[in-house]
Amino acid sequence: MSANTLGTLFRYTTWGESHGPAIGAVVDGVPPGIELSESDIQPFLDRRRPGQNRFATQRSEADAVEILSGVFEGRTTGTPVSLIIRNTDARSKDYSDIKDKFRPGHADFTYDAKYGFRDYRGGGRSSARETASRVAAGAVARKVLAAQLGQDVIIRAGVVQMGPHKINRTNWDWNAVRENPFFTPDASVVSAWEKFLDDTRKNGSSTGAVVEVVASGIPAGLGAPVADKLDAELAKAMMGINAVKGVEIGAGFACVEMGGEENADQIRMKDGQPHFLSNNAGGILGGISTGQDIVVRIAFKPTSSILTPMKTIDIHGAETEIVTKGRHDPCVGLRGAPVAEAMMALVLCDHWLRHKAQCL
């Protein structure tokens, strides 16, 4: 497997499997002299951590991160920062009954087709467990952005749709995201979403979700046209998250229904600075940041591991049925909000360092 690294100047590589002894990341390109400790990383892992409520997988992982290298006396040295998260609650026996069957909607068939065999224990590298490594690396990226650009850089994400149920955007409150199990900025939908997800799980099914991630405080000028446009890099990073099947920047697909005069973000002057009257571009024009909020939405498909019997085949080509038991999220997109934040931070950090390298 050759593609486990993302980034140009600020690069991270993840390693490990869902049911192996540990997972982790190596972050290269971290500038020296930045204060960094496990306590800077752990809060973000705690938000993504499984087993915190009945709407998430009940796999009980502490997700405690350890820094193995790249930090001395509390500051980064400029050498690779190595992070490890030990697996403590893997139950490989949950997968023994289906080790010869391909789970529909999973990467079982494609991994076997490519590599000739696969790790059937929770999906191995294709498991969403791997995203904990990205969240840890993203926390390092946040520290770099804060040190380089100041504390005005804020990256936040919330669930704006679950199944067919959307939030009311007039109720948007970022504080609410940390106060409910759905990571949603609209507290008024929580009770209805609870019932919907409970009913979905009782029926042996699952559902999808849309996560919106917003980065504020990012200066104009980030992005490397033509081949490495900022929006293209963000789309690649977000599509690389497990179960993501769609990405929108700014107005996204809704811009198709707009006229040119409505879609164009007109500009005036305010307090001596350019001021955009709207943000349909999602903070990116021509692949370069405008200084506005960078807005990305990602669509997570329904969790593929469900209790409803599904038609499939086994490794010998025989037709059969499968029921995926074990501990699984009924909506994997709910814990996708911290992962989306991490991917945003990783891409922005890389492009900030690339911008500094070219435009002194």
N, C-alpha and C positions, 0 to 999 in steps of 0.2 A: 504494500500500500504506500503510494508515493506522495500523496497530497494531504498533508496534515498541518500545513503551515499557511498563514495568511499575513500579508503585509509586505512592505518594501523596506523602510528604514526602521519602523517599529513592527517587529515580527513576533508572532507567537506560534508555538507548535504544541498541540495537545497529544497526550499519549495515554494508554491504558484501556481496559475493557470494563464493561458493566459489572462482571462477576469475577474480575481479577483481583489481586490483592490491593491495588490502588489505581487511581487515575491522577493526572496532573498536567502541568503546562510548563514550558520553558519560554520565557519572554526575553527576546533579544532586542537591543537598541534602546534600552532604558537609559536616559541621561544620568550622569553621576550626580550625587549630592542631594537627591530627593529623599525626604524622610519616608520610610516605609517599614511597616511591621505587619504581623498577622492581624492585628486589631484593625488595620485599615482595609483588610480584605474580607474578614469574617462576616461583617454585617450584610454584605451583598450575597454571600453564600447562604446565610441564614434565611434570606427572603426566598431563595430558590429551593431551599432544602425540602425534601419529601417528608410526608408523615405528619404535617403540622395541623391538618384538619381533615374532616371526612371527605372532602372533595378532591383530595390528592392521594396518590399512591401511599399505602401504609408501610412501605419500605422505610425503616427507621435508621437514617444515616445522620450522624453528627455533622458530616461535611467539614470537619476541622482541618484547616489548612496549615501547612508548615512551609516556611521558607528555607530552602536548602542551600541557596547560593545567591550571590549578587548583592548582598546587604552586609555591611560591616558597621558596627556601632550605630545602628539605627538609620543608616543612609545607604542609598544605592551606590554601587562602586563603578557602574558603567559596564560591568560584565553581565552575562546572562542571569536572569532571575529565575531560579527553578522552584516550582511549587508542587507540593504533593498533597493529595487528599486520599486518605485510606478508606477502602470499602470495609464496612464492618457488619452489614446486615444482608449480604447476598444470599439468596436461597436458590441455588442452581437446580435442586431437585424439582422445583416447580416446573421446569422445562423438560424433564426427562421423558415425559409422555409424548412430547411433540418434536423431539429432536430430529426425527426423520421426515417431518412434514413442513411444508412451506406455509407460513402464516400470510394470508391475503392482506395486502396493504403494507406489509413489512418489507425489509430489504433481504429477507431470507433467500428468495429465488435469485435475485440479481447478484448478491455476494457469491452464491454458489456458482452461478454462471460465469462470473469473472475470475474467481480465485480457485475454483475447483473444490472448495470446502468452506465451512463457515463455523463461527462460534455461536451455537444455538442458545447459549445461556444468556437470555435477556437481550440478545442481538449483538453482543460484543461491542465493537466500535460504532455500530449503527444505533446503539441505544441512546436515548435522551440523557442518560446518566453522564455522557461525555460533556454535556453542556455546563456541568459544574466547573470543569476546567476553564471554559471560556469566561465564565463569570469571574473566576479568580483572576484571570489575565486582564479582564476588563477593569477590575478594581485597580490594577497597577496603572492602566491607561488613564483612569480618572485622576490618579495622583499626579501623573505627568501633566495632564491638561490643567489641573488646578495650579501646579507650580509654575507653569509656563504662561497661562492666560488669566489666572486669578480665580477667585471663588465665585465669580459671576457665571461660570460654566456650570450649567445644570442639565443633567440628562435624566429624563423620567419617562415611564411607560405605564399605560393602563389598558385594561381590556374594555373595548368599546362595543363589542358584540359577542354574544354567545349563542350558537345556533341561529335561529331566526330573530332573536331578541336583541334589540339595539338600545343603547343608552339615550337619554335625553341630554343633548349637549348643553342646554341652558343650565343644567344642574352640575356642570363640571367643577370638581373640587379636587385638586391634587392631594390634599390631606386625606381624603377619603380612601385613596388607593392603599394606604398602609393600615387601614382600619377594617378591612373586610377580606374574606378569603378568596375573592374573585379579582383582586387587584383592579377594581373598577373605580373611576372617578365620579360615578353617579350612585350615591348611596341609596337612592330611591328604588333601584332595580334589584337590590340584594335579595329580598324575600322572594320575589318572583323567580329569580335565577336559582335560588336554593331549591325551590319546588321542582323547577324544570330539570335540574341536574339530578336530583334524587329520583324523579320519575324515569329519566333516561337510563340511569344505572340499574334501577329495579327491572327495567325491560331488557336488560342484558345488552344495552347499546352504549353509544358514546356520542359526543358532539364536538363541533369545531368552535373556533373563536377568532376574533380579529383583535390584534394588539396595535395600539398607536404609541409610537415612541417619538419624543420631542427633545431636541437639544437646543438649549438657549445659551446665549453668551458666546457664540462662535463667531469670530470675525469674518469679514468678507475676504475672499481670495483663496480659500482652500479648494483644491481640486487640480487635476493635471490633465487637461484636454490634450489629445483627443482620445487616447486609448484608456486613460485612467480617470475619467470624469468622476467627480465625487458621488453623484447619484448612481452611476454604474457600479462603483465600488461598494456603496451601501447596499444596493440591490443584491450583489453577489454575496455579501456577508450575511444578509438577512435570509436569502434563499438557502444558505448553508446550514441554517438552524433546522434541526430535526422536525419533520412534519409540516414545514412551511411550504405552501403551494402557490402563494401569490404575494407580490410586493407592489405598493403604491407610493409614489413620492408626491407630496402636496395634494392637490385635487385629484390626482390619479385618473382613474377611468371616468370620473365625473366630468372632467374637462371636455369630453366629447360632446356633451350636451350644452356647453357654453358657447357664446359668441366670442369672437376675438377680443372685443372691447371689454368683456367681462373677465375673460381668462387672463388677459395681460395685467400684470401687477404695476399699476401706474405709480409714478414717483413724484414726490414734492420735496421741499426742504423743510426741516423742522429742527430748531435749535442748532442751525448751522450744519446739519447732517442730512444725507439722503434719507427719505422716509417713504416706504412703500405703503400704498393704500390698501393692499390685500396681499395674500401669500399663497396664491394658487400654485406657485412654482415650488412650494415646500422649502424655501430658503436656498434654492440652487438654480442657477441659470447658466446655460452653456457648460455645465459640469463643474461650475465654480460657486462657492458659497456666497450669498448676498449679504450676510450679516443678520438676516432675519432668523427666526426659529427654523430649524431643520426638522421637517415633519415626515415621518415614514409610517405606513401602516402595513402590517403583515397578516396573512390569513393562514391559520393553522387548520389542517384537516382533522376530522374526528379521529380519536385514538383507535388504532387498528386492533388492539388486543381487547376483545370483547367476549362475553359469555354466550352470545348467540352462535349456534352452529353455522359454519361457513364451508362452502365447497372449496376444495383445494386438491393438490397432488402431493405425493411424497417424493423422496429423492430417487426412487426407482421408476417414477413416471406413472404410478398407479393413482387413479382417482380416489379421493377419500373426503372425509369431513374433519373439521378441527374446531375445538373450543379452547380458547386461550385462557387458562386459569392463572392464578397468581395475583400480584398486587400491581394494579395499573391505574393511571389517572383516567377518570371518565371524560375529562376535557384537558388534554395536554397543553392547550394554549394558555391555561390559567397561569401556570408557572413559567410561561414563555416571556412574561413581561421583564423579569430581571435579566433574562438571556438577551432579549432585544436591546436593552440598555447597554449591556456589555459589548455587543457587536457594534453599536453606534460609537461607543467610547473608543474601541480598538481602531476603527476606521478613521475617526476624527484625529486621534493621536498620531497615527501614521501620516496622515496628510498635513497635519500641522508641522511635523518635523521635516517633511518633504518640502513644504512651503518655505520654511526657514532656510533650508539648504540651497534653494534656488533664488529666492527673493530676499536678499539681506536687508 
